[in-house]
Amino acid sequence: MTRSALGFALRRYRKLAGLTQAQFAERTGFDPKTISRFETGAYTPSVDALMAFAGVLGVKPKDFFAEPDDEEEQRAYLFGVIHNAPPKDLGKLIAAVDQALAKP
């Protein structure tokens, strides 16, 4: 896994939790610019930081290192998106899934 892949995973889980970089920074005790640098791969978070991030985001630290192409990771991500979607967006999600799975 590259640093940018770790940053991508961190950003994905932060957005899935519905947090801005500023909100995430406040909850983890980091500066928002540092969060940005973690997400872009300019900085690499320590193990302690990853543990704190996982706690705030409600994921396991190992989730930051899962390969994005891994089927289990993809299913977990989709479940999280659906689980955290506001009720008003559920119809849109259903329509998108139906369209994606429609046979040509």
C-alpha positions, 0 to 999 in steps of 0.5 A: 500500500502506498501513502497516497492509498492510505490517504485515499482510504482515510478521506473515504472513511472521513467522508463516509462518516459525514465529517469535514476535514475541520470536524475530523481534525477537531475530534482527533486533536489534529490541525485541519492542514495536517489532516489534509496532508495525511489525506494527500499522502504528504504526511504519514500518520503514526500508529497512534494517530491511525488508532484515533482515526479509526475510533472516531470513524468507527472502523478498524485500523486495518480498514485503512490498509485494505485494497480498494479492489478487494471485494470484501472492502467494496461490499463494506464500503457500499454497505456503509454508504447505504447505512449512513445515507439520509432517508431522503437519498435512499430512493436515489440510491435504489434508482442508481443501483437498479440502473447499474444492474439493468441488463442492456 
